[in-house]
Amino acid sequence: MVTKQSDWMPAKGQVEPLQVVEPPDEFGTLTSEEYSVQTMPKVANTSGLAATFVIIIFFLTNVPSAIGAGAGTFTFWVIGAITFFIPCVIATAQLGHMFPHEGSLYNWTHRAFGGYMSFFVAFCAWFPCVLLMIVAADVIVGYLQGLNPRWLVLPWQQGLVLMAVIVFSGVLAVQRTAMILKLVKVVLVFAFVAVFLVGLAGVIWLASGHRVDKTFVTNTPAAWGFAWNPSGYYTLALFAFIAQSFLGIEVPLNMAGEMTSHKVVTRHLLWGALLVLVGYFITSFGVLVVTGTTQTGIAFALVTTVKTALGPAAGYVVAILVLANFVVTPAIYSYSYARLLLVGGIDQRLPVRVAKLNKNRVPATAIIFQTIVAMALAAILFIAVPSLTSTANAATLNTIVYNVVISASTLVWAISTAFLFIDLVKFYVQDRRVFRRLLIFPMPVLWISIVLGTASCVVSIIGALVYSLIPNLLDNSKWWYIVGGITLACIIVAAIGSMFANSEASWQTLREEN
C-alpha cells in the first residue's frame, strides 16, 4: 500500500470517478486508477485536452525540416497522415474509450501484458519528454539568433539559455492544472495566428504575381516524385521525420483520470487531429510558395517567409508568436508526461515519493525530476560536448542538436506508439465478445489501422536511425551511431535507474509489511 495516502485523498466535494464498463483483463486493475480519479481535480475538458494535443504534436518548426521534398512534401504529409497519424488517432480513441485511466499507454499495456512490459513501454513513452523539452527550448535559441546573429554565439551561452527556459517550464508546470490548461488555449491561438500569417504570406506572394520555386509548380519527378524513389535515401529519412511530427497522440490521455466526462476522449482527438493537419498543410504551403526549398532545415524560415511577403513588421510578429509558443511548450510536455511518473509511483513501480502532489494537486516531485534531467542533458549537449569538439559555429551546433535530438526521440517514441496497435490486438484475442461490444469503430477500420500503423512505426524507426536529416552537416556514416548512441545510452541509464527504483519500491513495501 502507499505510505502517504493523504497525498492522493480526494478533497471535500470531489467529483466521483467515471463509471466505465470495461473488458476483463488478466492482470487486474491498478491502484493509480482509483487514486487519480479521487485526487486529481476534474478540469480536463474537450477544449483543454484538444489544445494540449495540438501543442504537443504540432511543432511549427517541424515544417522547415520537412520541405526538402518540394511539392512532394504534401505527398509526405498525406501519406504520413493516412498510414500513421489517423491510424494512431483511431487506436488511441478506441483504447481511451475502453480504459479512460490516468497514464494512458502505461495503463493499457499493463492490462494487456502486465507490469514488466508496461514499465518498458512507459519509459519509451516518457523518454521523449526530456528530449523534446530541450528541442522546444532550442527553438528559442535559434529564433534569438535569427533576430540577432550576435546573440548567443557561444555554445555555453546557448546551454545557459536552454536551462533557464527549462527551469521556467518546471515552475510553470507545478501550477494549478486548470490555469495551465487555460494558458495552453492562449498559446494555441498564438500558434495559429502565426500559421495564418505564414499562409497569408503564400497567398499574397502568388497574388502579387511572383514566381515560385520550380519544385513546387512543376509536375515532374523532381517535384511530386522527389524522395519517393526507392533508390534515394531521403525517402525513409523524411518519412521518419513526418511520423515524428505526428507522434504524441496518446499523451493528453495521460490525464484521463482528470477528464470532465467520457466524451472528452473522442472529441478532443477529433478536433485536435483536424487542427494539426490544417496547421502543417497551411504552414508548408506558405513557406514553399515564398522561399521554395532554400530554407530547408532552418527553423527561422517561418519568419523569413512572412518578412519576404508581408514585410519586416509582420515577420517580427511571427517571431514573437513562435517565441511565446515555445516558452510555454516545455511546460506542456512536463505536466503531461509527469503523469507517467505519477502513476508509476502510486503503483510502486517507482519510489512512492515521485508521486507526491503539491498544494495544487499536481505531481510536483515528478515535474522537478524531469526538469533536472532535462537541464543535465542540455548541459551535456551544449556545454560539455562542444568543449570536446571543434564545432565553433553556434548556429551549426544548434541545427545539429535540434535534428539529432528529434531523431533520437523518434526511435523510442515509435516503439511505444507501436503498442497502441499491439495492445488492441491483445485485447481482441483476449476476449473477442466483450471487445466487439465496446467498439466505437468497425472492425475492418481497426484492422486497417493496426496494419498501417504498425508498419509505419517500423519504417520510421529505420529511417530515423539509418538516414541523416542533415547530410550536409552529418553524413549517414556518422548519423546512425550518434543518434543510435544517444538513444542506447539513455536506455541503458534508464535500465540501471529502474533497477534501483524498483529495488527501493520493493524495500518500501517490505518495510510496510513488517
Buried (B, 14 or more C-beta within 10 A) or exposed (E): EBEEEEBBEBEEEBBEBBEEEBBEBEBEBBBBBBBBBBBBBBBBBBBBBBBBBBBBBBBBBBBBBBBBBBBBBBBBBEBBBEBBBBBBBBBBBBBBBBBBBBBBBBBBBBBBBBBEBBBBBBBBBBBBBBBBBBBBBBBBBBBBBBBEEEBBBBBBBBBBBBBBBBBBBBEBBBBBBBEBBBBBBEBBEBBBBBBBBBBBBBBBBBEEEEEBBBBBBEEEEEBBBBBBEEEBBBBBBBBBBBBBBBBBBBBBBBBBBBBBEBEBBBBBBBBBBEBBBBBBBBBBBBBBBBBBBEBBBBBBBBBBBBBBBBEEEBBBBBBBBBBBBBBBBBBBBBBBBBBBBBBBBBBBBBBBBBBBBBEBBBBBBBBBBBBBBBBBBBBEBBBBBBEEEEBEEBBEBBBBBBBBBBBBBBBBBBBBBBBBBBBBBBBBEBBEEBBEEBBBBEEEBBBBBBEBBBBBBEBBBBBBBBBBBBBEBBEEEEBBEBBBEBBEEBBEEBEEEBEEBBEBBEEBBEEEEE
